[in-house]
Amino acid sequence: MRMITIPNQSSVAKAFNEFDEDGHMKPSAFYDRVVDVMEELMKFTLLTRDVSPHLVDRYSERKESAEELAKRVNLRAI
């Protein structure tokens, strides 16, 4: 639920045919698309890196229940 997503995706049909003997992906439209998606992921990483505390801060996890509040407010000094 707390994950940045990008609107693009990439899949490679018959991926086993898209690599050379050295394990490098062959130049093709598939390769270009994979690089495009990876660039976009990197850009989103750079844009969101310093704001992650803000992005993962959720109201439902911050709010106190009425019972918890009553316990905290009604504590007596020892």
N, C-alpha and C positions, 0 to 999 in steps of 0.2 A: 504494500500500500504506500510505502514511503519511497518511491522510486521515480526518478526522472525518466521520462520516456521521450523518444523522438518520433516524429511522424513517419519516418522512413524505415524501411527494412530491406534486407537483401537475402536472397537465397540463390543457391547455385545448383542448377539441375545437373545431375550426374557429376558431382564435384570431383569424383575420382578421375575423370577425364580432363580436368582443368589444371592439373599440376604436372610439372616436368619431372625428370628423373631426380633432380636435386631437391624436390619438395617445394619449389617456388611456383606460385600461381602464374599461369601463362597470361600474356596480354590479351585482353578481350573485354567485351562489354560487361561481363560478370565481374572481372577484376576492377574495372572503373567504378562499378556500383558499390562494391565492397569498400573501396577506398573512400568514396563519397560518404558512406554511412559512418565509417571510422572517423573521418574528419569532423562530421557533425557531432558524434559522441564526444570527441575531444573538445570541441567548442562549448558544448553544454557543460562538460566537466569544469572548464575554466570559468564559465559564467556563474556556476553554482557553488564552487569550492568554498568561498568565504561566507556564504550565506546559509550554509547547511543548518546552523542552530535555528534560524528563523523558519526554514522549510520543514523541519521535523517537530516544531512546537505545535502541540494540539490542545485545543480547548478542553476536550473530553478528558485529557490526562492531567490538566492543571486544576480543574475545578474540584472543590472539596464537597463532599456530601454533607448534608445538613447534620448528620450524626457525627461526622468527623469534626465539623466546625464546632458543634456543641461541646464535644470532648475537649477540644483545644481551648475554647473560651472559658469553660467552666473548671479548668484545672485550678486546684488550690495550691497555694504556696506551701512548701514543706518547711 
